[in-house]
Amino acid sequence: MLRLIQKLITRRTTSEPSPPKPTRTARKSIPPPITNAFDFRNTTDLLDEKLLEMFQRAVDGWTVGKLTVRVRYSRGADFSGTCIYAGQRILINLGSHLAYPYKMYTNLARAKSHRTHWVREAYAINLRDAYEVVLFIFLHELYHMLIKKARRNPRQKEGMCDRFAARYLVDNRGAIICTNEGTIPPRDEWDFQDLEGFVTRVRSPQRCEPFG
């Protein structure tokens, strides 16, 4: 009888399933941070090193990756800029005939309704030299790029791009905004949008301090 009971006990213990082995959870690989880089070429008389340093400071704090930037003289226009999303290219054309300081008219002011149409006063930004003209164009086109990378609608953003460029030049280069009458408008008349919040998806974790 005891032997029969012992056999039943051994059968029961051997037939019980063994506890499952602990499984290891796979670690998610963290992608490396995107570093900004430039494919830069300048065919004007401006210094390559100074232009490239300005551009590098301007993109500091933004995750843009590799930018292709070309700076050249225009065929007659005061200036022009182009942002090509494919390949992340920014083309800057500078008039070689410009006299400085240069008054660049912008879309900074608020648009006001006049019953049947909208009117926007042409605020101007005073730029001291060719470097500041090129920097304004670069910043304007850069914001077009940031809008696209942040998956925002890129249409009809000229005013926002001008404000992005003007804010940087006012804060970091001491540029002055003026009205048609030559007066300096209150800042909230032209700087009234959360431009950084609009493209917060492409903000870098840290930003360097502005320079003088």
RAKAPE-V587693 format. One record per pair of residues at least 12 apart in sequence whose C-alpha atoms are under 6 Angstrom apart, sorted by the first residue. I is the first residue (numbers start at 1). J is the second residue. D is the distance in Angstrom with one decimal. If there is no record, write none. Layout:
i & j & d
I & J & D
I & J & D
//
This chain:
i & j & d
34 & 65 & 5.9
35 & 65 & 5.6
36 & 64 & 6.0
36 & 65 & 4.3
36 & 66 & 5.5
37 & 66 & 4.5
38 & 66 & 5.5
38 & 67 & 4.9
38 & 68 & 5.8
39 & 68 & 4.5
40 & 68 & 6.0
40 & 69 & 5.0
41 & 70 & 5.1
42 & 70 & 5.9
42 & 71 & 4.7
43 & 72 & 5.1
44 & 72 & 5.4
61 & 203 & 6.0
61 & 204 & 4.8
61 & 207 & 4.4
62 & 202 & 5.8
62 & 203 & 4.7
62 & 204 & 5.0
63 & 202 & 5.1
63 & 203 & 5.9
63 & 204 & 5.6
67 & 88 & 5.4
67 & 89 & 6.0
68 & 89 & 4.6
69 & 89 & 5.9
69 & 90 & 4.9
69 & 91 & 5.9
70 & 91 & 5.0
71 & 92 & 4.8
72 & 93 & 5.1
73 & 93 & 5.2
73 & 94 & 4.7
73 & 95 & 5.6
74 & 93 & 4.8
74 & 94 & 5.2
74 & 95 & 5.2
77 & 95 & 5.9
78 & 95 & 4.5
79 & 93 & 5.3
79 & 94 & 4.6
79 & 95 & 5.4
80 & 93 & 5.1
81 & 137 & 6.0
83 & 141 & 5.4
100 & 128 & 5.9
100 & 129 & 5.6
101 & 127 & 5.5
101 & 128 & 4.3
101 & 129 & 5.9
102 & 126 & 5.8
102 & 127 & 5.1
103 & 125 & 5.8
103 & 126 & 4.7
104 & 124 & 5.3
104 & 125 & 5.4
105 & 122 & 5.9
105 & 123 & 5.8
105 & 124 & 4.2
106 & 122 & 5.9
106 & 123 & 5.7
106 & 124 & 5.7
107 & 159 & 4.9
108 & 159 & 5.8
108 & 163 & 5.7
108 & 190 & 5.2
109 & 121 & 5.9
109 & 190 & 4.9
123 & 178 & 5.8
123 & 179 & 4.8
124 & 177 & 5.7
124 & 178 & 5.4
125 & 176 & 5.7
125 & 177 & 4.5
126 & 176 & 5.6
136 & 165 & 5.4
139 & 165 & 4.9
140 & 161 & 4.7
140 & 162 & 5.7
140 & 165 & 5.4
143 & 161 & 5.5
147 & 199 & 5.9
150 & 199 & 5.3
150 & 201 & 5.3
150 & 202 & 6.0
172 & 211 & 5.7
172 & 212 & 5.3
//
